[in-house]
Amino acid sequence: MGNFEHDGAQLMREQPTGELLLQCARELLKSKVLPMLQGDAKRDVLMVMNAMSIAQRELQQGAALEEEEQRGLAEVLGEPVFDVARANRVLAARIRAGVADPHNPERTEVLSHLRVVGKNRLLASNPKILTSHKV
């Protein structure tokens, strides 16, 4: 178990953090393993490295983005949200039922929420696209 200390705002943990471990493992794959591979094996390792990068960015972001999505869903749905996945299914059903259609007054709020969530997901999965395209 790690050594935990309380600094008044958050718990501090001894190094290395999960984020740092992912970074080190990814760098090892990139510098030592990848140059030795070809074909499907190289593609597979690149895919693993990409997954590690996504996990690292999600660790950096913490729970803030999921909490933001939860608040946004509560606003759009007009009810408290305790289960983000369930709330997203409810929103999807409402969108299929026409809540985001051009004539609906709720359209602007729904589309705004979806843009924020989409942008936040890109921050984890592919942040480069945010700099190469105006999102």
FENSUL-V905223 format. One record per helix or strand of 3 or more residues. SS is the DSSP state (H for helix, E for strand). FROM is the first residue (numbers start at 1). LEN is the number of residues. If there is no record, write none. Layout:
BEGIN
SS&FROM&LEN + SS&FROM&LEN
END
This chain:
BEGIN
E&4&3 + E&11&3 + H&18&19 + H&39&23 + H&64&14 + H&84&13 + H&107&19 + H&128&5
END
